[in-house]
């Protein structure tokens, strides 16, 4: 091909354009990959921070949701959140929160993309039993979530449920509770009625010591504040079908929740640890594809 004086051949121009296109494409992919990793890291740090906030809310006595102009009343033997009126006095108490986590396996009644959502429920209980004796466990407290009027057999009243949307397209891939794989998770954080570990048997009503529990079973189910949410709501009400016949649900040791980015191959594990049900703290780790917690 003849070269024009002072210029380039068409072939040379095409080669330069081709190489430039390849370099530009590689640069774009690199930038997109870096951006996806940064967004995933940010979303996971927000999950970790939020989880610790939900735990702290319990000891701080913050119910979350929208409790303004509401009070806690015992109606038909169970706590309910109802509109307050001048001079009204609560006759039941905020006892803790529970978080519902759904993994990406099947869930017939779940909302779309529920594995990218975390539901936080405020739980209330009786202060005293029918004989006027101070309550010292969740079963006697008639533990009840403030989830509104949702289904037959489930409490009515104000809905204080919070819905947390995991940012940037991340979702829950796998859940492990006390070293055993679980289908979804329902974890409770409660002010201990007796002030010590759940298994101590001591009694000193009024302490703000935190206890952490998990609810057994396959828990990939609709949120408790929906019309299909009776499974989760009944677990939170300490139904023996869900929690057995114990006074409290089983104690939590570790909850490990694997999150996956839907934009690339990034993985992270949020770990909630407790000393056999006493106290709770969170930790975030970014892991690779070989992690057993995510397979």
C-alpha positions as CSV (number, residue, x, y, z in Angstrom):
1,X,0.0,0.0,0.0
2,X,1.4,3.3,-1.0
3,X,2.2,5.8,1.8
4,X,1.2,9.4,1.3
5,X,4.1,11.8,1.9
6,X,4.0,13.0,5.5
7,X,1.0,10.7,6.4
8,X,0.1,7.1,7.3
9,X,-1.4,4.2,5.4
10,X,-4.9,3.2,6.1
11,X,-3.6,-0.1,7.6
12,X,-1.4,1.8,10.1
13,X,-4.4,4.0,11.1
14,X,-6.6,0.9,11.6
15,X,-3.9,-0.7,13.8
16,X,-3.6,2.4,16.0
17,X,-7.4,2.6,16.3
18,X,-7.6,-1.1,17.2
19,X,-4.9,-0.8,19.9
20,X,-6.5,2.3,21.3
21,X,-9.9,0.6,21.5
22,X,-8.4,-2.3,23.4
23,X,-6.6,0.0,25.8
24,X,-9.8,2.0,26.3
25,X,-11.9,-1.1,26.9
26,X,-9.4,-2.4,29.4
27,X,-9.4,0.9,31.2
28,X,-13.2,1.0,31.4
29,X,-13.3,-2.5,32.8
30,X,-10.7,-1.7,35.4
31,X,-12.6,1.4,36.5
32,X,-15.9,-0.5,36.6
33,X,-14.3,-3.3,38.6
34,X,-12.7,-0.8,41.1
35,X,-16.0,1.0,41.4
36,X,-18.0,-2.2,42.0
37,X,-15.5,-3.3,44.7
38,X,-15.6,0.1,46.4
39,X,-19.4,0.2,46.3
40,X,-19.6,-3.3,47.8
41,X,-17.1,-2.5,50.5
42,X,-19.2,0.6,51.4
43,X,-22.4,-1.3,51.5
44,X,-20.9,-4.0,53.7
45,X,-19.5,-1.5,56.2
46,X,-22.9,0.1,56.4
47,X,-24.5,-3.3,57.1
48,X,-21.9,-3.9,59.9
49,X,-22.5,-0.4,61.4
50,X,-26.3,-0.8,61.2
51,X,-26.3,-4.3,62.8
52,X,-24.3,-2.9,65.8
53,X,-26.7,0.0,66.0
54,X,-29.7,-2.4,66.2
55,X,-28.0,-4.2,69.0
56,X,-27.2,-1.0,70.8
57,X,-30.8,0.2,70.4
58,X,-31.9,-2.6,72.7
59,X,-29.8,-1.5,75.7
60,X,-30.5,2.1,74.9
61,X,-34.3,1.4,75.0
62,X,-34.8,2.7,71.4
63,X,-37.7,0.9,69.7
64,X,-37.1,2.2,66.3
65,X,-39.9,2.5,63.7
66,X,-42.2,5.4,64.5
67,X,-43.4,5.1,68.2
68,X,-44.5,8.7,68.6
69,X,-48.0,9.1,70.1
70,X,-48.1,5.4,71.0
71,X,-48.2,3.4,74.1
72,X,-47.8,-0.3,75.1
73,X,-50.9,-1.9,76.5
74,X,-51.9,-5.5,77.5
75,X,-55.0,-6.4,75.4
76,X,-56.4,-9.9,75.6
77,X,-53.4,-11.1,77.4
78,X,-50.8,-9.8,74.9
79,X,-48.8,-6.6,74.5
80,X,-50.0,-4.3,71.8
81,X,-48.8,-0.9,70.6
82,X,-51.8,1.4,70.4
83,X,-52.4,5.2,70.1
84,X,-51.6,7.0,73.4
85,X,-53.9,9.5,75.0
86,X,-53.4,12.2,77.7
87,X,-52.5,10.6,81.0
88,X,-52.0,7.0,79.6
89,X,-49.4,4.9,81.2
90,X,-47.7,1.9,79.5
91,X,-48.5,-1.4,81.2
92,X,-46.0,-3.4,79.2
93,X,-42.4,-2.8,78.1
94,X,-40.0,-2.9,75.2
95,X,-37.9,-6.0,75.6
96,X,-35.7,-6.1,72.5
97,X,-35.4,-6.4,68.8
98,X,-35.2,-9.3,66.3
99,X,-33.7,-9.2,62.8
100,X,-34.8,-11.4,59.9
101,X,-32.3,-12.3,57.2
102,X,-33.4,-14.2,54.1
103,X,-30.8,-16.0,51.9
104,X,-31.1,-16.4,48.1
105,X,-32.6,-19.9,48.2
106,X,-36.3,-20.4,47.5
107,X,-38.9,-18.5,49.4
108,X,-42.4,-18.8,48.0
109,X,-44.0,-15.9,50.0
110,X,-41.1,-13.5,50.1
111,X,-41.2,-10.1,48.4
112,X,-39.0,-9.6,45.3
113,X,-35.3,-9.4,46.2
114,X,-35.9,-10.1,49.8
115,X,-32.4,-11.5,50.2
116,X,-31.3,-7.9,49.8
117,X,-33.5,-6.7,52.7
118,X,-33.2,-7.1,56.5
119,X,-36.3,-6.7,58.6
120,X,-36.0,-5.4,62.2
121,X,-38.8,-6.0,64.6
122,X,-39.5,-4.3,67.9
123,X,-40.6,-6.8,70.6
124,X,-42.7,-6.0,73.6
125,X,-43.6,-8.0,76.7
126,X,-45.6,-8.0,79.9
127,X,-44.0,-6.3,82.9
128,X,-45.8,-8.6,85.5
129,X,-47.9,-11.7,85.3
130,X,-51.5,-12.1,86.3
131,X,-50.5,-12.5,89.9
132,X,-48.4,-9.3,89.9
133,X,-45.1,-11.1,89.9
134,X,-42.2,-9.6,87.9
135,X,-41.6,-11.5,84.6
136,X,-38.2,-13.1,84.3
137,X,-38.2,-14.7,80.8
138,X,-39.6,-14.2,77.3
139,X,-42.2,-16.9,77.4
140,X,-43.9,-15.5,80.5
141,X,-43.6,-12.0,79.0
142,X,-46.0,-13.1,76.2
143,X,-43.3,-11.8,73.8
144,X,-45.0,-9.9,70.9
145,X,-43.7,-8.1,67.9
146,X,-45.2,-4.7,67.0
147,X,-46.1,-5.7,63.4
148,X,-49.6,-4.3,63.0
149,X,-52.8,-6.1,62.0
150,X,-51.4,-8.7,59.6
151,X,-53.0,-12.2,60.0
152,X,-55.4,-14.3,62.0
153,X,-54.0,-15.1,65.4
154,X,-51.3,-12.4,65.2
155,X,-51.4,-9.3,67.3
156,X,-53.0,-6.1,66.1
157,X,-51.8,-2.6,66.8
158,X,-49.1,-0.2,65.4
159,X,-46.4,-1.5,63.1
160,X,-42.9,-0.5,64.1
161,X,-41.1,-2.8,61.7
162,X,-38.0,-1.3,60.0
163,X,-36.9,-2.5,56.6
164,X,-33.2,-2.1,55.8
165,X,-32.2,-2.3,52.1
166,X,-28.7,-3.6,51.5
167,X,-27.0,-1.1,49.2
168,X,-25.5,-1.5,45.8
169,X,-27.1,-4.7,44.7
170,X,-25.5,-6.9,47.4
171,X,-27.6,-9.8,48.8
172,X,-27.3,-12.7,51.4
173,X,-25.8,-15.8,49.9
174,X,-25.6,-18.1,52.9
175,X,-26.3,-18.1,56.7
176,X,-24.5,-20.2,59.4
177,X,-25.9,-20.2,62.9
178,X,-23.7,-21.7,65.7
179,X,-21.5,-23.4,63.1
180,X,-24.5,-25.0,61.3
181,X,-25.9,-23.9,57.9
182,X,-29.3,-22.4,58.2
183,X,-32.0,-21.4,55.7
184,X,-32.3,-17.8,56.5
185,X,-32.1,-16.5,60.1
186,X,-34.1,-14.9,62.8
187,X,-31.9,-13.5,65.6
188,X,-33.2,-11.8,68.8
189,X,-31.4,-9.3,71.0
190,X,-33.2,-8.8,74.3
191,X,-32.8,-7.0,77.6
192,X,-32.3,-9.9,80.0
193,X,-35.0,-9.8,82.7
194,X,-32.8,-11.2,85.4
195,X,-29.6,-9.3,84.6
196,X,-27.3,-12.3,84.0
197,X,-26.7,-15.0,81.4
198,X,-29.9,-16.6,80.1
199,X,-28.9,-19.9,81.8
200,X,-27.9,-18.5,85.2
201,X,-31.3,-18.9,86.9
202,X,-30.7,-15.8,89.0
203,X,-33.3,-13.1,89.3
204,X,-32.9,-9.3,89.5
205,X,-35.6,-7.8,87.3
206,X,-34.9,-4.5,85.7
207,X,-31.3,-5.0,84.5
208,X,-30.2,-3.9,81.0
209,X,-27.9,-6.8,80.3
210,X,-28.2,-7.9,76.7
211,X,-28.9,-11.5,75.7
212,X,-28.7,-12.9,72.1
213,X,-30.9,-15.8,70.8
214,X,-31.7,-17.4,67.5
215,X,-35.0,-19.0,66.4
216,X,-34.5,-22.5,65.0
217,X,-36.0,-23.8,61.7
218,X,-36.1,-22.9,58.0
219,X,-36.8,-19.2,58.2
220,X,-36.9,-18.1,54.5
221,X,-40.4,-16.7,54.9
222,X,-42.4,-13.5,54.3
223,X,-41.8,-10.6,56.7
224,X,-43.9,-10.7,59.9
225,X,-45.7,-7.5,59.0
226,X,-47.2,-8.8,55.8
227,X,-50.4,-10.9,55.4
228,X,-48.2,-14.0,54.7
229,X,-45.9,-13.3,57.7
230,X,-47.6,-15.5,60.3
231,X,-44.7,-18.0,60.5
232,X,-42.2,-15.3,61.5
233,X,-44.7,-13.5,63.7
234,X,-45.5,-16.7,65.6
235,X,-41.8,-17.4,66.2
236,X,-41.4,-14.0,67.7
237,X,-44.4,-14.8,69.9
238,X,-42.5,-17.8,71.3
239,X,-44.8,-20.4,69.6
240,X,-43.5,-23.8,70.7
241,X,-43.8,-25.0,67.1
242,X,-40.9,-22.6,66.3
243,X,-38.9,-22.4,69.5
244,X,-39.8,-25.6,71.4
245,X,-40.9,-25.5,75.0
246,X,-38.1,-23.4,76.5
247,X,-38.6,-20.2,78.4
248,X,-36.3,-18.5,75.9
249,X,-35.1,-19.4,72.4
250,X,-31.7,-21.1,72.1
251,X,-28.7,-19.0,73.0
252,X,-26.7,-17.6,70.1
253,X,-22.9,-18.2,69.9
254,X,-22.1,-17.1,66.3
255,X,-24.2,-16.0,63.4
256,X,-22.2,-15.7,60.1
257,X,-23.9,-14.1,57.2
258,X,-22.3,-14.2,53.8
259,X,-23.1,-11.3,51.5
260,X,-22.3,-11.4,47.7
261,X,-22.0,-8.6,45.3
262,X,-24.4,-8.9,42.3
263,X,-22.0,-6.8,40.2
264,X,-18.8,-8.9,40.5
265,X,-17.3,-11.8,42.6
266,X,-16.8,-9.9,45.9
267,X,-17.9,-11.6,49.1
268,X,-18.1,-10.5,52.7
269,X,-19.0,-12.2,56.0
270,X,-20.8,-10.4,58.8
271,X,-20.2,-12.2,62.1
272,X,-22.3,-11.7,65.2
273,X,-20.7,-13.3,68.2
274,X,-22.1,-13.8,71.7
275,X,-20.8,-15.5,74.9
276,X,-23.4,-18.3,74.8
277,X,-26.2,-15.7,74.7
278,X,-24.7,-13.0,76.8
279,X,-23.9,-9.8,75.0
280,X,-23.4,-9.4,71.2
281,X,-20.9,-7.7,68.9
282,X,-20.3,-7.6,65.2
283,X,-17.3,-8.1,62.9
284,X,-16.9,-7.7,59.1
285,X,-14.5,-9.7,57.0
286,X,-14.0,-9.6,53.2
287,X,-13.3,-13.2,52.0
288,X,-12.5,-14.9,48.7
289,X,-14.4,-17.5,46.7
290,X,-12.8,-20.4,48.6
291,X,-14.4,-19.4,52.0
292,X,-16.5,-22.3,53.4
293,X,-18.9,-19.7,54.9
294,X,-20.0,-18.7,51.4
295,X,-20.1,-22.1,49.6
